């Protein structure tokens, strides 16, 4: 599970950064709940939330793939797509709006999700037939 640990650690640091950006925004705008009607701050909150919505499930798919003995090429492909996708997406939300970075970020994130899910199905489906 060392490859999964690598991506979990890197993504954890990105999540920490996004969390601190939300905290900083709350202090800057004097807002303890929601976004206070500030569109830029709302974008920061959504970037943080979007990260929290996608990363855990894809990390689980990476972990299952690695634990089940999938090729490290597959495991790293999923991990790199997720990592680069989340960096691009966070950039778009924090320093945007940058539609191109957001689209690339989501395309890579969805790629990681689909490749990870398909790989897990490849691993799990043979158990149905014995």
C-alpha positions in Angstrom: 0.0 0.0 0.0 3.0 2.3 -0.3 1.9 3.8 -3.6 -1.5 4.6 -2.2 0.2 6.1 0.9 2.2 8.4 -1.5 -0.9 9.8 -3.2 -2.8 10.0 0.1 0.0 12.0 1.6 0.3 14.4 -1.3 -3.5 14.8 -1.6 -3.7 15.3 2.2 -1.3 18.2 2.0 -3.4 19.8 -0.8 -6.5 19.3 1.3 -4.7 21.0 4.2 -3.8 23.9 1.9 -7.4 24.2 0.7 -8.7 24.1 4.3 -6.4 26.9 5.3 -7.6 29.0 2.4 -11.2 28.6 3.6 -10.2 29.5 7.1 -8.3 32.5 5.8 -11.3 33.6 3.8 -13.6 33.2 6.8 -11.3 35.5 8.8 -10.8 38.0 5.9 -14.5 38.3 5.2 -15.8 37.9 8.8 -17.9 34.9 7.9 -18.4 31.9 10.2 -21.0 30.1 8.1 -21.7 29.8 4.4 -20.0 32.4 2.2 -21.4 35.8 3.3 -22.6 36.5 -0.2 -19.0 36.8 -1.5 -18.7 35.1 -4.9 -14.9 34.8 -4.7 -15.1 33.2 -1.3 -17.9 30.9 -2.4 -15.6 29.7 -5.2 -12.9 28.9 -2.6 -15.4 27.0 -0.4 -16.6 25.0 -3.4 -13.1 24.1 -4.5 -12.5 22.7 -1.0 -15.8 20.9 -1.0 -15.3 19.5 -4.5 -11.9 18.1 -3.4 -13.5 16.4 -0.4 -16.2 14.9 -2.6 -14.0 13.2 -5.1 -10.7 12.3 -3.5 -11.8 9.8 -0.8 -13.6 7.4 -3.2 -10.7 7.5 -5.8 -8.1 6.9 -3.1 -10.2 3.8 -2.1 -10.1 2.7 -5.7 -6.3 3.2 -5.8 -5.9 1.3 -2.6 -8.0 -1.7 -3.7 -6.1 -1.7 -7.0 -2.7 -1.7 -5.3 -3.7 -4.2 -2.6 -5.2 -6.6 -5.2 -1.9 -6.7 -7.1 -2.7 -4.5 -10.1 0.2 -3.3 -12.2 2.0 -0.3 -10.7 1.5 1.4 -14.0 -2.3 1.3 -13.5 -2.0 2.3 -9.9 0.3 5.3 -10.7 -1.9 6.3 -13.7 -4.9 6.5 -11.5 -3.0 8.4 -8.8 -1.3 10.8 -11.2 -4.6 11.6 -13.0 -6.2 12.3 -9.6 -3.2 14.4 -8.3 -2.8 16.5 -11.4 -6.5 16.8 -11.8 -7.1 18.1 -8.3 -4.2 20.5 -8.5 -5.6 22.0 -11.8 -9.1 22.1 -10.3 -8.0 23.8 -7.1 -6.0 26.3 -9.1 -9.1 27.2 -11.1 -11.2 27.7 -8.0 -8.6 29.6 -6.0 -7.0 31.8 -8.7 -9.7 31.8 -11.4 -12.2 31.6 -12.7 -10.1 29.6 -15.1 -12.4 27.5 -17.2 -9.6 25.6 -19.0 -7.9 24.5 -15.7 -11.2 23.5 -14.3 -12.1 21.4 -17.3 -8.7 19.8 -17.3 -9.0 19.1 -13.6 -12.4 17.5 -13.9 -11.4 15.5 -17.0 -8.4 14.1 -15.2 -10.4 13.4 -12.0 -13.2 11.7 -14.0 -10.5 9.7 -15.8 -9.1 8.5 -12.5 -12.6 7.7 -11.2 -13.5 5.6 -14.4 -10.1 3.9 -14.7 -10.1 3.1 -11.0 -13.7 1.8 -11.1 -13.1 -0.3 -14.2 -9.9 -1.8 -12.7 -11.8 -2.7 -9.5 -14.5 -4.3 -11.6 -11.8 -6.3 -13.5 -10.6 -7.4 -10.1 -14.0 -8.2 -8.5 -16.1 -9.6 -11.4 -14.3 -13.0 -11.5 -15.5 -13.7 -8.0 -19.1 -13.9 -9.3 -18.3 -16.8 -11.6 -16.0 -18.5 -9.2 
